[in-house]
Amino acid sequence: MVQFKVFKKASPNGKVTIYMGRRDFVDHVSAVDPVDGVVVVDPGYLQGRRVFGQLVCSFRYGREEDEIMGLNFQKDLYLANDQIYPPKEEVEPTKLQERLIKKLGGNAYPFTFKMPEQAPPSITIQPGKEDEGHPCGVEYYIKIYVGDNAEDRSHKRSTVQLNIRRIQFAPSKTGRQPTTIVRKDFMMSPGELELEVSLDKQLYYHNEKIAINATIRNHSNKTVKKIKAAVQQSVDICLFSGGQYRSTVASVETQEGCPVSPGSALQKVLYLTPALSSNMDRRGIALDGHLKNIHTNLASSTLLANPENREIFGMVISYTVKVKLYLGAMGGEVTAELPFVLMHPKPDMRSLMRADSQAQVEAFRSESMGASVDQD
């Protein structure tokens, strides 16, 4: 019998239970996977009341321990709100929902929420060792509660919340190879210093080595004494202006081939691998949103349908390679920057869906439910 996983979570009083076949939902930029599942309710407990569901995007942009004098550094955006029981209208369930309803009985009711396209991916800002409370970032969760109406205040004992993730995968088409040339002239110098930097490609996968090709042509009277390359992660907080900060997630410094004297040239390839393993103890690094406090990886680059429209709720992540030439105390520096994309490879969705669908059908056809149930 084929095994698969069903995620289950019950309210504290055990009267409301949510079942979901997955907790990761893909943002395809042009569309987003619908969030679907099944809710099982105890009809004897309801006594005429209703069951409601909400899809919530929670954005924390400040530390919990700094919330004093009425300050609140968290914003909740309610993306969807619907009545699950009694159902307002007949909704055609998915195959997984059909099998779950068949196994769980007549008190199981399906729900489906649509995520807006402009909502951001799940992101977690890595806290420091001494930080307490909920980490900063963007997270999503499903909230199911019992009440007389949708505006009724939910009670903790009859409310269940299950965290989910909104994720993005690398695009199928990549951009052009990043290349830039920076020229700098100096006072009292007849020529200029030229720095040409290129990457071997525009799209990299997590934990993949980046090859940085740097070419220096020194037509000035200055001397290049040292070369430094770094990968910088930029976090753009879209809630307020000036909310952008950068963190170096990988760097290398070398004097090999230096000094580059006037009239000479140097071509060099530097290698960097931006990875969470080398940034585990660093506060403020953006990570892909994770569940159950499991470390994942550095946050993936954020893909936007319209790159010029950055007025979304949450954070926008981007990466750049920065190459810097040090010319000594009097000569100053020459810097070149190149943007690139860091993401997970897109899985073969067709074969994945076929295998997942077949696993669900075969497992539910069996008399004994062969699913491993993950209770959050």
Secondary structure, DSSP 8 states (H G I E B T S, - for coil): ----EEEEEE-TTSSEEEEES-SEEEB-SS-B--EEEEEEE-HHHHTT-EEEEEEEEEEE-S-GGG--TT---EEEEEEEEEEEETTSS-----HHHHHHHHHH-TTEEEEEE---TTS---EEE---TT--SS-SEEEEEEEEEEESSTTS---GGG-EEEEEEEE----SS-----EEEEEEE-TT-SSEEEEEEEES-SEEETT--EEEEEEEEE-SS--B-EEEEEEEEEEEETTSTT-EEEEEEEEEEE-TT--B-TT-EEEEEEEE---GGGSTT-TT-EEE--STT----B------SSTT----SSEEEEEEEEEEEE--TTT-EEEEEEEEEEE-----HHHHHHHHHHHHHHHHHSSS---EEEE-
